[in-house]
């Protein structure tokens, strides 16, 4: 089992720059007040701004407390972001062909372990925000009847060329939109995890991957 942890760490290291870009994007977006969101749920672009508004307010008001108490930080990020994630879809895409073979219990445990790790990774990256980043939202055409939608942005980190950061949304039967992937410079984070995890599952099994994810996030 221990040999899996360095491999998972390398996966996260490769995506750390992308995660920092996503965090900077989140903190620089224009806030949208929750009262302005339609009853059936926010549009994809509004969903991002709503997440931003909540996280920025908490970070600016309670930064020292959140830095001192990571459990409080994780709970905040989980509360704000989790409802906007299509967790089952994300798990299905990452597991690929292994999803069908997995039991319902394995699917749930993988989803819980992976999302917990993402919450901790995102929360930690939040404190890398410096305020010097710049963000541009590309023109967005909302089509409420569409099944999927893409919110395209460009983010410039100091001393670097602008990087496209795109959010892929899926519309559910109740009309709510949820994020199922983030693409950094055209590279899908979900597919990147699928490629990395596929080898682990094939050689050690899904249960071994789940336990490694739990250990990586400190939830063991």
Secondary structure by P-SEA (a helix, b strand, c coil): caaaaaaaaaaaaaaaaaaaaaaaaaaacbbbbccccccccccaaaaaaaaaaaaaaaaaacaaaaaacaaaaaaaaaaccccccaaaaaaaaaaccccccccaaaaaaaaaaaaaaaaaaaaaacccccccbbbbbcbbbbbccccbbbbbbccccccccbbbbbbbbbbccccbbbbcccccccccaaaaaaaaaaaaaacccaaaaaaaaaaaaccc
